[in-house]
Amino acid sequence: MQTTNDVTFGVTDPIFEIRNASVTFDMERGTSRVMDSVDMNIQRGEILGVVGESGSGKSMFASALLDAIPDPGQLSGEITFRPESGEEIELLQQSESEIKQIRWEEIAMVFQGAMSSFNPTMTIGDHFEETLDVHGYDVDDGMERGRDLLSELYLEPEQVLHSYPHELSGGMQQRALLAMSLLLDPEVLVMDEPTAALDLLMQRSIIELIRKIGQQRDLTIVFITHDLPLVANLADRLGVLYAFEFVEVGPANDVLTGSKHPYTRALLNSTPNLHTPREEMRPIEGKSPDPVSVPDGCTYHPRCPMSDDNCVAADPPFQAGSGATDHQAKCHYIDDVNEAVPLNLREVHNE
Ligand SMILES: Nc1ncnc2c1ncn2[C@@H]1O[C@H](COP(=O)(O)OP(=O)(O)OP(=O)(O)O)[C@@H](O)[C@H]1O
């Protein structure tokens, strides 16, 4: 068994290095720790899929990458952003105005439900112009770029720019938001459930567009979802969140076909095949932990069929087993997991 403190996860050119990042909220009933000492490296140009159940901390992770945790949450630790050119930036040491500049210009974010990101009284064109203007970009050049982006996303530029958000379908709104997020040519796109409100067909077509645009523009994409089948066909690497921390990280194919953590395997087993619509996925047994009182030792032990006294007593470090260190899981028993939690997926592949 290879225990490793190597939390680079084999990433050779990190655009983000996240170390010991935690988010806490002081609540009446105690401190709620909704991100728990997270270490993660993100490779420049990759698509990192972040998956986990509802409430596992996915949105907190997304917000942390922009130092945009909602008040009164407290974000601590180190988040180093290494742009392609220029000096590395310690995100948590930037002033509010410096962070505002980095957001959209370097790191853009697309959330679920485009409607909440658009002002209903402004046309899409007004939004584009305002974004360019606020960031001091040349509006004419920027609008030209905006038109190109809309075309690349199979939208009719003039029609969309002159429309109010409610005049567009959900899929068109989400693509217009995607174009707006790329208007200032960011290096990183953080997407938090960007397709959740759309029907399956539209989700698939937007995923294809995200993949194409990411490749063309050397974008680094962090794609956050509770929908494993959706991200399985998109991500280069997967990070699986459970109880506010990553429990497994690795190349997407390795995680999908040879997952090392019993939680990931339960998640995969709740997905009959990776092309199944979400309606057919089964929830996994047990309840996810309350962030005010996460279990001692391995946080998954109350739900884990493999757990023993050791799991109650000691929080496992990341382990690579006999495999490469780019695929690791936080479990004491990664060498036994194949037998203890067999995968029942009929079809697992990452196209
Ligand atoms: N403003 C807040 N104050 C206190 N706790 C919060 C706040 N926002 C979220 N949380 C808690 O933080 C934890 C993680 O939430 P987060 O939204 O990151 O989960 P998630 O995995 O994105 O879930 P979902 O898939 O449902 O969006 C949850 O327990 C949630 O209740």
The ligand as an SDF file (V2000), in Angstrom:
LIG
                    3D

 31 33  0  0  0  0  0  0  0  0999 V2000
  -24.7130   30.8450    3.0160 N   0  0  0  0  0  0  0  0  0  0  0  0
  -24.5370   29.6970    3.6850 C   0  0  0  0  0  0  0  0  0  0  0  0
  -24.4700   29.6700    5.0380 N   0  0  0  0  0  0  0  0  0  0  0  0
  -24.2480   28.5200    5.7050 C   0  0  0  0  0  0  0  0  0  0  0  0
  -24.1080   27.3160    5.1230 N   0  0  0  0  0  0  0  0  0  0  0  0
  -24.1820   27.2760    3.7790 C   0  0  0  0  0  0  0  0  0  0  0  0
  -24.3900   28.4540    2.9820 C   0  0  0  0  0  0  0  0  0  0  0  0
  -24.4150   28.0840    1.6790 N   0  0  0  0  0  0  0  0  0  0  0  0
  -24.2520   26.7450    1.6770 C   0  0  0  0  0  0  0  0  0  0  0  0
  -24.1010   26.2550    2.9200 N   0  0  0  0  0  0  0  0  0  0  0  0
  -23.8780   24.8480    3.2980 C   0  0  0  0  0  0  0  0  0  0  0  0
  -22.6520   24.4500    2.7510 O   0  0  0  0  0  0  0  0  0  0  0  0
  -22.7000   23.0580    2.4330 C   0  0  0  0  0  0  0  0  0  0  0  0
  -22.1700   22.8670    1.0340 C   0  0  0  0  0  0  0  0  0  0  0  0
  -23.0430   23.5450    0.1480 O   0  0  0  0  0  0  0  0  0  0  0  0
  -22.8020   23.5930   -1.4070 P   0  0  0  0  0  0  0  0  0  0  0  0
  -23.8180   24.5310   -1.9660 O   0  0  0  0  0  0  0  0  0  0  0  0
  -21.3650   23.8530   -1.7030 O   0  0  0  0  0  0  0  0  0  0  0  0
  -23.1550   22.0900   -1.8200 O   0  0  0  0  0  0  0  0  0  0  0  0
  -23.3270   21.4940   -3.2720 P   0  0  0  0  0  0  0  0  0  0  0  0
  -22.5520   20.2240   -3.2950 O   0  0  0  0  0  0  0  0  0  0  0  0
  -23.0040   22.5110   -4.3060 O   0  0  0  0  0  0  0  0  0  0  0  0
  -24.8750   21.1470   -3.2780 O   0  0  0  0  0  0  0  0  0  0  0  0
  -25.9540   21.2300   -4.4560 P   0  0  0  0  0  0  0  0  0  0  0  0
  -25.5980   20.1540   -5.4410 O   0  0  0  0  0  0  0  0  0  0  0  0
  -27.2280   20.9440   -3.7320 O   0  0  0  0  0  0  0  0  0  0  0  0
  -25.8730   22.6110   -5.0250 O   0  0  0  0  0  0  0  0  0  0  0  0
  -24.1430   22.6220    2.6160 C   0  0  0  0  0  0  0  0  0  0  0  0
  -24.2320   21.9250    3.8360 O   0  0  0  0  0  0  0  0  0  0  0  0
  -24.9040   23.9170    2.6750 C   0  0  0  0  0  0  0  0  0  0  0  0
  -26.0340   23.7740    3.5210 O   0  0  0  0  0  0  0  0  0  0  0  0
  1  2  1  0
  2  3  1  0
  2  7  2  0
  3  4  2  0
  4  5  1  0
  5  6  2  0
  6  7  1  0
  6 10  1  0
  7  8  1  0
  8  9  2  0
  9 10  1  0
 10 11  1  0
 11 12  1  0
 11 30  1  0
 12 13  1  0
 13 14  1  0
 13 28  1  0
 14 15  1  0
 15 16  1  0
 16 17  2  0
 16 18  1  0
 16 19  1  0
 19 20  1  0
 20 21  2  0
 20 22  1  0
 20 23  1  0
 23 24  1  0
 24 25  2  0
 24 26  1  0
 24 27  1  0
 28 29  1  0
 28 30  1  0
 30 31  1  0
M  END
$$$$
